[in-house]
């Protein structure tokens, strides 16, 4: 049961076949609308949680600087995005600031975003220069055989 609908009259009322059919159809449509709204709310909450989990939980402490970030996901529809960022501490007190974007607004885009972020972080942590990090990430993206496009800088 999705909900209850009560329609009342001040006096006794006999429903004819047309009224009964109209009210039954209306109740069915209202129930479907309630179930869609409930599913949308649940999916929107799941999407928001997934998006938050794919981004850095906290930014690293940097010598001589403070890293801060503000991420505002889309509020229209589900709109799980492929936009991401990361701050990666490197040897010799250097830091990599990475911003990326995966094509689309779907769970697939968010998944690819998480994979690309992890790959870039791993390649950078190995000590590769930026051009090699991007080259390795590009090769990984091509090996994934996805139809989505990803960019980072």
N, C-alpha and C positions, 0 to 999 in steps of 0.2 A: 504494500500500500504506500503510495506516495504522499497522500494527504486526504483530507476530507472536505467535501463541499456540501453545505446545507442551504437549501432554498426553501423558504417558508411563506405561507400565506396566512392572513388573519383569520380566514374561515376555511372550512373543509374545501378541498379542491380535488376533483377527479382529473387525472392526467389522460389526455387522449393519446392515440398512437403517435401523432406528429410531435406533440410536446415531449413525450417520453423519448422518442428518437433524438430530438434536438438536445434535450438535457443529457442523455447518455453520451452523445457525441461530444458535447461541450465538456462534460466531466472527463472524458478520455483525453481530449486535447489539453485540458488544464493539467491533468496528471502527467502527461508527456512533457509539458513545459516545465513543471516542477522537477521532474527527474533530470531533464537537460540542464536546468539551472544548478542542481545539486552536483551533477557530473562536471560541469564547467568550473564550479567553485573548487571542487576537489582537484581537478587537473591543474587549475591555476596555482593552487598551493603547492602541488608537486613540482610544477615548473619553476616556481620561485625558489624552492628548496634546492632543486638541482642546479640552478644558475648560481646560487650562493656557494654551493659546495665545490663548483668548478673553479671559482676564483680564489685568490690567496686568502687564507684565513686571517693572516696578519702580515704586515710588511716588515722586512728585516730592519734591525738597527744598523745605521750607517755611520761611519766615522765622519764627523763634521757636517752632517746633514740629517734631516728628518724626512722620511718618505711618508706621504699621505695620499690617500686616494678616495674618490667618491664615485661610486658606480650607481647609476640610475637606470634600471632596466625599463624597457618599454611598458606602458600600462594599458595598451590597446590589445584586446584579445589575449591569447596565450603568449605569443611573441617571445618564446624562449630564444634568446639571441646567441649568436656566435661571436660577439664582441668580447674581448678579454684583455687583461693586462697582467704584468708581473714585474716585480723588482727582484733582480737576481744578484746577490753579492758575488763578486769575482775576486780572484787573487790580487794582491798588491793594492788593496783599498779601492778597487774599481767597482763599478756597478753597471749592470745592464738594465735599462728601462725598456720593456717590451710591450708593444700594443699590437693586438692582432684582431683580425676580423675573418670569420668564416661565413661564407655565403649562406643566407637562409635564416629562418626563424623556426627551428624545429628541434626535436630531440636529437636527430641526426647531426644537425649543425652544432649543438651543444656538446655532443659526444666527441665530434671531430675537434672542436675547440679545446676540450680537455686533453685529448691526445697530443695536439700540436703544442699546447702550453707545456706539457710534461716533457715532450721531446726537446723543445728549445731549451728548457731549464737544464735537462741532462747534458745536452751538447755544450752549453755554456759552462756548466760546472766542470766538465772535462778539460776546460781551458782553451777551447778552440776560439779563434778570432771570429768576429761577427759574420764575415762573409762565409766562413766554413759552417758556422751554426745554421745560417739560413740555407745554405746549399744542402746540408744533411737533412734539415727539416723538409725541404722541397722534395728530396729523393724519397723520404719516408711518405710524404703525402702522395706522391705518384705511385708508390708501391701499394698504397691502400686502395687504389682503384675506385676512388669515390668520384661522384659527379659534381661534388661541391668544390668551390674555389676558396682558397685561404690566402690571406696576406698578413704579413707582420712587418714591423719596423722597430 
